[in-house]
Amino acid sequence: MDYVMRAVRADEWPQARQLRLDALKDPAAPVAFLESYEDAAARPDVFWQERAADAAEGGGGRVRQFVAESPEGAWVGTVTVLVESPDDEVRFGDAPAMDQAHLVGVFVRPEVRGTGVTDALFRAAVAWAWSLTAPRMERVRLYVHEKNPRAAAFYRRFGFVPSGQRIPAPGDRGEQELEYVLAREA
């Protein structure tokens, strides 16, 4: 595999925006993401600029977006890591009981699924989370919609396990999001 896994740079906001919009066109988007294509497409450039700057290396250390880049420079996948602490504002799910990382915004283009790109993105994201020392991450979590078995199967294969935590899926359709966790090895 010749793809490079790296953090997004602040000036790459147009590429980050386009990859997000492409992700929101994916058939799994309604159960994989918390926003619609229409809502994301309507956001002003300054939103995307700030989002990329916050998630870039040197952007503050609480968010990091990783991309998979082909040898030709095309972005073929992404995952974002959010740092969560017990005293933080709750973004999604319950307030954490410990310092942890939260993976969100997972997307890999269909043409590279099954090639190892998702594994490589997750290795980069988890390695970054484990590299943090202030605060030290004790676990990495993510949520997966109960009707997204493809994603759930990958997460289990990677080493995530269901925590038993369930929260209502956005949209009040009686569906649930399931928490999966990866604990730091001692």
C-alpha positions as a Markdown table, in Angstrom:
| # | Residue | x | y | z |
|---|---|---|---|---|
| 1 | Met | 0.0 | 0.0 | 0.0 |
| 2 | Asp | 1.5 | 3.3 | -1.1 |
| 3 | Tyr | -0.9 | 5.6 | 0.8 |
| 4 | Val | 0.4 | 8.1 | 3.3 |
| 5 | Met | -1.4 | 8.6 | 6.6 |
| 6 | Arg | -0.9 | 12.1 | 7.9 |
| 7 | Ala | -2.6 | 15.0 | 9.8 |
| 8 | Val | -4.4 | 17.5 | 7.7 |
| 9 | Arg | -2.8 | 20.9 | 7.4 |
| 10 | Ala | -4.7 | 24.1 | 8.1 |
| 11 | Asp | -4.4 | 25.4 | 4.5 |
| 12 | Glu | -6.0 | 22.2 | 3.2 |
| 13 | Trp | -9.5 | 23.2 | 4.2 |
| 14 | Pro | -10.9 | 23.0 | 0.7 |
| 15 | Gln | -9.8 | 19.3 | 0.4 |
| 16 | Ala | -11.1 | 18.6 | 3.9 |
| 17 | Arg | -14.4 | 20.2 | 2.9 |
| 18 | Gln | -14.7 | 18.2 | -0.3 |
| 19 | Leu | -13.9 | 14.9 | 1.4 |
| 20 | Arg | -16.5 | 15.5 | 4.0 |
| 21 | Leu | -19.1 | 16.4 | 1.3 |
| 22 | Asp | -18.2 | 13.2 | -0.6 |
| 23 | Ala | -18.6 | 11.2 | 2.6 |
| 24 | Leu | -22.0 | 12.7 | 3.1 |
| 25 | Lys | -23.0 | 11.4 | -0.3 |
| 26 | Asp | -22.1 | 7.8 | 0.6 |
| 27 | Pro | -25.1 | 5.4 | 0.8 |
| 28 | Ala | -24.2 | 4.7 | 4.5 |
| 29 | Ala | -24.1 | 8.5 | 5.4 |
| 30 | Pro | -27.6 | 8.5 | 7.0 |
| 31 | Val | -26.4 | 6.1 | 9.7 |
| 32 | Ala | -22.7 | 7.1 | 9.7 |
| 33 | Phe | -22.8 | 10.8 | 10.2 |
| 34 | Leu | -24.7 | 13.3 | 12.3 |
| 35 | Glu | -25.2 | 15.9 | 9.6 |
| 36 | Ser | -26.7 | 15.9 | 6.1 |
| 37 | Tyr | -25.0 | 16.8 | 2.8 |
| 38 | Glu | -27.2 | 19.9 | 2.5 |
| 39 | Asp | -26.3 | 21.2 | 5.9 |
| 40 | Ala | -22.6 | 20.7 | 5.4 |
| 41 | Ala | -22.6 | 22.2 | 1.9 |
| 42 | Ala | -24.3 | 25.3 | 3.2 |
| 43 | Arg | -21.6 | 26.1 | 5.7 |
| 44 | Pro | -19.4 | 29.1 | 4.9 |
| 45 | Asp | -15.8 | 28.8 | 4.1 |
| 46 | Val | -14.8 | 30.2 | 7.5 |
| 47 | Phe | -16.3 | 27.2 | 9.1 |
| 48 | Trp | -14.1 | 24.8 | 7.1 |
| 49 | Gln | -11.1 | 27.0 | 7.6 |
| 50 | Glu | -11.5 | 26.9 | 11.4 |
| 51 | Arg | -12.3 | 23.2 | 11.4 |
| 52 | Ala | -9.1 | 22.4 | 9.4 |
| 53 | Ala | -7.0 | 24.7 | 11.6 |
| 54 | Asp | -8.3 | 23.2 | 14.8 |
| 55 | Ala | -7.6 | 19.6 | 13.5 |
| 56 | Ala | -4.2 | 20.3 | 12.1 |
| 57 | Glu | -0.9 | 19.6 | 13.7 |
| 58 | Gly | -0.2 | 22.6 | 16.0 |
| 59 | Gly | -3.9 | 23.4 | 16.2 |
| 60 | Gly | -4.3 | 23.1 | 19.9 |
| 61 | Gly | -4.0 | 19.4 | 20.5 |
| 62 | Arg | -7.6 | 18.6 | 21.3 |
| 63 | Val | -8.6 | 17.5 | 17.8 |
| 64 | Arg | -6.6 | 15.8 | 15.0 |
| 65 | Gln | -7.9 | 14.9 | 11.6 |
| 66 | Phe | -5.9 | 12.2 | 9.7 |
| 67 | Val | -6.2 | 11.7 | 6.0 |
| 68 | Ala | -5.1 | 8.9 | 3.7 |
| 69 | Glu | -3.3 | 10.3 | 0.7 |
| 70 | Ser | -2.6 | 8.4 | -2.5 |
| 71 | Pro | 0.7 | 8.7 | -4.3 |
| 72 | Glu | -1.0 | 11.1 | -6.7 |
| 73 | Gly | -2.1 | 13.4 | -3.8 |
| 74 | Ala | -5.8 | 12.3 | -3.8 |
| 75 | Trp | -7.4 | 12.0 | -0.4 |
| 76 | Val | -9.1 | 8.6 | -0.1 |
| 77 | Gly | -10.0 | 8.5 | 3.6 |
| 78 | Thr | -10.2 | 10.3 | 6.9 |
| 79 | Val | -10.8 | 9.9 | 10.6 |
| 80 | Thr | -10.8 | 12.6 | 13.3 |
| 81 | Val | -9.8 | 12.2 | 16.9 |
| 82 | Leu | -11.4 | 14.3 | 19.6 |
| 83 | Val | -9.7 | 14.5 | 23.1 |
| 84 | Glu | -12.3 | 14.1 | 25.8 |
| 85 | Ser | -12.0 | 14.7 | 29.6 |
| 86 | Pro | -14.5 | 14.2 | 32.3 |
| 87 | Asp | -14.9 | 18.0 | 32.8 |
| 88 | Asp | -15.5 | 18.8 | 29.1 |
| 89 | Glu | -18.8 | 19.7 | 27.5 |
| 90 | Val | -20.4 | 16.5 | 26.3 |
| 91 | Arg | -20.3 | 16.4 | 22.5 |
| 92 | Phe | -22.0 | 13.0 | 21.9 |
| 93 | Gly | -23.0 | 10.3 | 24.3 |
| 94 | Asp | -22.3 | 10.5 | 28.0 |
| 95 | Ala | -19.6 | 12.5 | 29.7 |
| 96 | Pro | -16.5 | 10.3 | 29.9 |
| 97 | Ala | -15.4 | 8.9 | 33.3 |
| 98 | Met | -11.7 | 9.2 | 32.3 |
| 99 | Asp | -9.5 | 11.0 | 29.8 |
| 100 | Gln | -10.1 | 9.3 | 26.4 |
| 101 | Ala | -10.1 | 9.9 | 22.7 |
| 102 | His | -13.2 | 9.7 | 20.5 |
| 103 | Leu | -13.0 | 8.7 | 16.9 |
| 104 | Val | -15.5 | 10.4 | 14.6 |
| 105 | Gly | -15.9 | 11.2 | 10.9 |
| 106 | Val | -14.6 | 7.9 | 9.6 |
| 107 | Phe | -14.8 | 7.7 | 5.8 |
| 108 | Val | -12.9 | 5.7 | 3.2 |
| 109 | Arg | -13.8 | 6.0 | -0.5 |
| 110 | Pro | -15.5 | 2.8 | -1.8 |
| 111 | Glu | -12.8 | 2.1 | -4.4 |
| 112 | Val | -10.1 | 1.6 | -1.6 |
| 113 | Arg | -12.2 | -0.2 | 1.0 |
| 114 | Gly | -10.7 | -3.6 | 1.8 |
| 115 | Thr | -7.2 | -2.5 | 0.8 |
| 116 | Gly | -5.9 | -1.7 | 4.3 |
| 117 | Val | -6.4 | 2.0 | 4.2 |
| 118 | Thr | -9.0 | 2.0 | 7.0 |
| 119 | Asp | -6.6 | -0.1 | 9.2 |
| 120 | Ala | -3.8 | 2.4 | 8.5 |
| 121 | Leu | -5.9 | 5.4 | 9.3 |
| 122 | Phe | -7.0 | 3.8 | 12.6 |
| 123 | Arg | -3.4 | 2.9 | 13.5 |
| 124 | Ala | -2.4 | 6.5 | 12.9 |
| 125 | Ala | -5.3 | 7.9 | 14.9 |
| 126 | Val | -4.9 | 5.5 | 17.8 |
| 127 | Ala | -1.1 | 6.0 | 17.9 |
| 128 | Trp | -1.7 | 9.7 | 18.1 |
| 129 | Ala | -4.1 | 9.2 | 21.0 |
| 130 | Trp | -1.7 | 7.0 | 22.9 |
| 131 | Ser | 1.1 | 9.5 | 22.3 |
| 132 | Leu | -0.7 | 12.2 | 24.3 |
| 133 | Thr | 0.7 | 12.7 | 27.8 |
| 134 | Ala | -1.4 | 15.7 | 29.0 |
| 135 | Pro | -3.9 | 14.3 | 29.4 |
| 136 | Arg | -2.9 | 10.6 | 29.0 |
| 137 | Met | -5.6 | 8.7 | 27.1 |
| 138 | Glu | -6.8 | 5.6 | 28.9 |
| 139 | Arg | -9.1 | 4.5 | 26.1 |
| 140 | Val | -10.4 | 5.3 | 22.6 |
| 141 | Arg | -14.1 | 5.1 | 21.9 |
| 142 | Leu | -16.4 | 5.5 | 19.0 |
| 143 | Tyr | -20.1 | 5.1 | 18.3 |
| 144 | Val | -21.6 | 3.1 | 15.5 |
| 145 | His | -25.2 | 3.1 | 14.4 |
| 146 | Glu | -27.0 | -0.2 | 15.1 |
| 147 | Lys | -27.8 | -0.4 | 11.4 |
| 148 | Asn | -24.2 | 0.0 | 10.2 |
| 149 | Pro | -22.9 | -3.6 | 10.4 |
| 150 | Arg | -20.0 | -3.1 | 7.9 |
| 151 | Ala | -18.5 | -0.5 | 10.2 |
| 152 | Ala | -19.2 | -2.5 | 13.4 |
| 153 | Ala | -17.4 | -5.5 | 11.9 |
| 154 | Phe | -14.3 | -3.4 | 11.1 |
| 155 | Tyr | -14.2 | -1.9 | 14.5 |
| 156 | Arg | -14.4 | -5.4 | 16.2 |
| 157 | Arg | -11.7 | -6.7 | 13.8 |
| 158 | Phe | -9.5 | -3.8 | 14.8 |
| 159 | Gly | -9.8 | -4.6 | 18.5 |
| 160 | Phe | -12.7 | -2.4 | 19.6 |
| 161 | Val | -15.3 | -4.1 | 21.8 |
| 162 | Pro | -18.8 | -3.1 | 22.6 |
| 163 | Ser | -19.0 | -1.4 | 26.0 |
| 164 | Gly | -22.7 | -2.0 | 26.5 |
| 165 | Gln | -23.4 | 1.7 | 26.4 |
| 166 | Arg | -26.2 | 2.7 | 24.0 |
| 167 | Ile | -27.6 | 6.1 | 23.3 |
| 168 | Pro | -30.5 | 7.2 | 21.1 |
| 169 | Ala | -29.5 | 7.9 | 17.5 |
| 170 | Pro | -30.2 | 11.4 | 16.4 |
| 171 | Gly | -33.5 | 11.9 | 14.6 |
| 172 | Asp | -35.8 | 10.2 | 17.2 |
| 173 | Arg | -36.5 | 7.1 | 15.1 |
| 174 | Gly | -36.1 | 4.7 | 18.0 |
| 175 | Glu | -32.7 | 3.6 | 16.7 |
| 176 | Gln | -29.5 | 3.5 | 18.8 |
| 177 | Glu | -25.8 | 4.2 | 18.6 |
| 178 | Leu | -23.6 | 1.6 | 20.2 |
| 179 | Glu | -20.4 | 2.6 | 22.0 |
| 180 | Tyr | -17.2 | 0.6 | 21.1 |
| 181 | Val | -14.0 | 1.0 | 23.1 |
| 182 | Leu | -10.3 | 0.2 | 22.8 |
| 183 | Ala | -8.6 | 0.2 | 26.2 |
| 184 | Arg | -5.0 | 1.2 | 26.5 |
| 185 | Glu | -2.8 | -1.8 | 27.1 |
| 186 | Ala | -1.0 | -1.9 | 30.4 |
